[in-house]
């Protein structure tokens, strides 16, 4: 039966390759699959890989967008309880959930999945240790209470949104212990087999991954939430965005995954194509080294922020596919603070420079990476700062050259970006404001104890209202004193065929949460 199924699916793929109309129960996606390394939930760390893994596996909790904010909701766990001291989380599993193999999902599978992830030591393996659970203490901190109850014990009373947010990462996908161990080779915990096979309870099962050709998923008819209307998903390897666009227009694919803003603008006139945009999970910023010359003075740092024309960067460089968010916390996250205090004010910027002792400006080096977008942004910033007398020498580098220099505080100014590892304000407050964690604030030599204190405090506040007030206070202080000018928040965007319905609901929250393909259907 498996061979017959595989033949049918490959035949369906072949039909789409020669331009036949895609069946209503089949979703074909054009994407650059060359980024894929593994489809093992304990090892995957690439965005497209996480998308596929998200369709194959369920987690204890997941995110849903509730009133515009990413909010943890139950998935395999029907509910959870948090101890009075804030350290112990007890998860009560739904009963009767089966893996695609037919095996029942129990607490043994949850404990095995988390311990397996820690033992494998893959790129995401810092996430659980970040909140106190590691391979040395996992037998005490990951506990089976009974067949349908699991406890996780953390070292400190972190804000629940941090803990639950981290558990929504791909490593939280629960694997079928019995099935995985059947394929273990030389103690690898089934890693080699799970690279291109699946053993989950999610809505889809992995049928085939042919490198640089396609990935085929088939609906899990026994899925506990109900069988998906889309019966198969085919990710076709189409590295060139131009080809993705052409195939979308011809109807050879339903979704183009990697288009650029210029493509989207041109597709807007096509009545057969729809465009969807969502708040992204990263930002673009300019930062100054507070240990270098003029930037030691907060008035100079403030002058930089008032010299930049943010609207022109968003509209001209990003063609509108960006959101003006100048604060620490991204739109769509808990404690998002919508204030944007900076707009280009040349006179105010010049006055601040004069007060700091630089009435004629100064010369500075701005380093950035070699993408077209960054080059265009750098030229725009260069022109803006020239209006207040600052001569910017732009230095373009490969990322492999720039980031090591940046991490050693070897810059004067830098144009870069930051992306989320978990969608919580803590994932921005710490790097941007707490120098003691040795991330962005430290790289820019902003050694501010007050900002560091507030960033730490926010990470442990369990009352959502009090927590948001902490981040509001921190953001206001950071605006006036910090070394960062946030240019924009990224936007996630997709183009898809009009026959595909419910796309916005299925994809909202991408890429902090993986798309819910079960919500898609065609007319």
C-alpha positions, 0 to 999 in steps of 0.5 A: 500500500505504501508503494501504491500511495507513493506512486499516486503522489508522484504521479500527481506531482508529475501532472503539476509539472506538465501544467495540468490543473492542480486537483482541489485536494492538493496544495502545490507550493513553490519554494527554495527547498535547498535550505532544508537540512533535516525534518527531525523536530529535535534538530530542525532550525531552518524556517521552511523546515520548521513549517514542514515539521509543524505539519507533521507533529503536535506540541504541548502548546501552540500559539494562536493570534488572539485580539492581534496578540500571539497567545499560548493555547493548548494543543496536546495538553488540554490544560496546564497548571503553574505552581505557586512558586512559578517553577513547576508546570504540570501538563494534562494530556488529551487522551486517545490521541494516536500517532500516524503509526497507530500508537497512542500518544502518552506521557512517555512520548513527551518525556522521551521527546524532550530528553532526546532533544537535549541529548542530541545537542542540535542548534536549538538546544540552548532554548530549554537550558535557557530556562533551567532544563538541561541534559544534566538535570533532565531526569529531575526536571522532566517528569512523568506523573502518570500516563497522561500527566507531565511536569516540567520544573524550571530553575526560576519563576520565569514569566509564563509567556516565556516558558510557554513560548519556548515550548512552541518551538519546533523541538516541542514536536512530540515524536512516537517513542516506539516508532523512533526507537525501532529505527535507532542506529548506533545510539542515534535516537533515530536521528538518521531515520527521522531526517526524512521520515516522520513519526508524529501525531500531526495532520500530515505524514511525510511521504517523500523528500527528494533533495532539491526536487520536492517534499510530499506530505499526505493527510493523516486521516486519523488526525485527532482534530479531524482529517484535513480537506487538503489531502496532499501538500507538495513543496516543489523546489523552485529556487528562483523567485522569477520562476516562482512568480511565473508558475503562480501566474500560470496556475502551476503552483498555488503559493509562491513562498519566496517572492520579493516586494517588486514581484508582489507590486506587479502581481497586484494587477492580476485578478487571479492572484491574492497577496497576504501580509502579516507582521514579521518576527524581526526588525532592522536597526542602525546601532552606534558604538557607545564606546567610540568618540561622539557616540559616548554622548546620548545627545549624539545618539539621539541626533542620529535617530532624528536625522533618519527619514523612516517613512522613506526607508519603508516606502522607497526601499521596502516598497511598503512591506515593512511596519513602522515600529520603533520600540523594543517589542514587536507588533503582535507580541505581548506588551507591544507598545505602539509609540513611535517618537522619531521622525526626521527633524533636521533642525532638532538633530543639528541642535542636539549635535551642537549641544554635544559639541559637534556643530559641524558634525564628524566622520564615521564608518557604517558597516553592513552586509552585501545584500541589495536591501542593506546596500540601499538602506545604507545609501539612504542613511548616508544621505540622511546623516549628511544633512546634519553634517555627519559624513558616513563612509559605508563599508560593505562586507560579507556577513561572515566578515561583519558579524565576527567584527560586530561581536567583538565591538569592532565597529563605529556604526552598524546596519543589521537586524534581529530575529525572534527565537521565541515570540516574547518581549524578553527576546528583544528586551534582553539583547537590546537593553541588558548588556550582561547577556552579551548580545546587542547592547553589549556589542554596542558598549551600552553598559546601562545598569538601569536598562539592564535591571528593567529588562531582567525584571520583565522576564520574571514578572508573572502579572501581565499588566505589571509586566507590560508597564515594565516594558513600557518604562524600559522602552521610554528610557531606551528611546532617549538613551539607547544606541539603536534606531529601529528602522522597521519591523519586517513583514511576512508576505505571500502570493497565492491563487484566488482559488485557495481559501482561508489563507489569512487565517491559516498563516496568521502569526507566521513565522512565530507559529507554523501555518495551519494547513488544515484550515485551507481549502479550494473552491 
